[in-house]
Amino acid sequence: MPASRRLTPKLKKHSHRPAKPSLAEQITTPPPPRPTIEQQADTLFDVTGLADYLSVPDSWIYAATAKGSTADLPFIKLGGRFLRFRRSAIDKWLGSREKRQQENPTKK
């Protein structure tokens, strides 16, 4: 038998991807419903997600959750190393840290 002859036939590769929807289907398909405020309150952030939410660097989040930090940032530790933050607790924490302007009239 010649060396160049294959013993097994070459199999065709079949794609198992679902077919893309047509442009008309994309336009007429409504977007998924947005989560309600109650559902958003139960959102768990990771460090990067919370940093984006608060517009601070990731390093600030790590410093605020370190032992001895005075920030009192509420967090959940999973498996002893993964930090998660419940949005409702973060919003409550932000509200407690919000400084209200004194109602003194401005001096002229």
C-alpha positions, -999 to 999 in steps of 0.1 A, spaced: 0 0 0 15 34 -9 24 56 20 5 86 5 -28 67 7 -50 73 38 -63 44 57 -92 64 71 -113 89 52 -110 125 62 -141 136 82 -158 169 76 -158 193 105 -193 203 114 -200 235 133 -223 231 163 -229 267 167 -265 279 165 -275 299 134 -273 336 138 -306 354 138 -315 374 107 -313 412 108 -352 413 109 -352 390 139 -326 411 157 -346 442 151 -380 428 162 -367 409 192 -372 430 223 -342 434 246 -343 414 279 -360 432 307 -339 454 330 -335 442 366 -358 460 391 -344 481 419 -350 453 443 -331 429 421 -302 454 417 -300 458 455 -291 421 458 -263 424 433 -229 412 445 -199 431 433 -163 418 431 -134 442 438 -133 455 402 -171 459 400 -172 479 432 -143 500 422 -161 509 390 -194 516 410 -176 539 434 -152 554 408 -121 545 429 -90 524 421 -90 487 430 -62 494 455 -85 516 475 -110 488 479 -82 464 491 -70 490 515 -105 497 529 -110 460 536 -76 454 551 -73 446 588 -71 478 609 -88 500 582 -111 527 595 -133 527 564 -157 500 578 -165 490 542 -190 461 544 -178 430 526 -182 392 524 -152 370 522 -157 337 502 -133 309 507 -110 330 528 -98 350 498 -125 362 475 -141 396 484 -177 403 475 -198 434 483 -236 435 485 -249 466 467 -276 473 493 -250 472 521 -227 495 501 -255 520 494 -263 520 531 -227 525 540 -224 554 515 -255 570 530 -240 568 565 -209 585 553 -227 613 534 -220 647 549 -250 670 549 -244 707 544 -251 727 575 -281 750 572 -263 781 583 -268 811 561 -238 822 541 -220 853 554 -217 883 531 
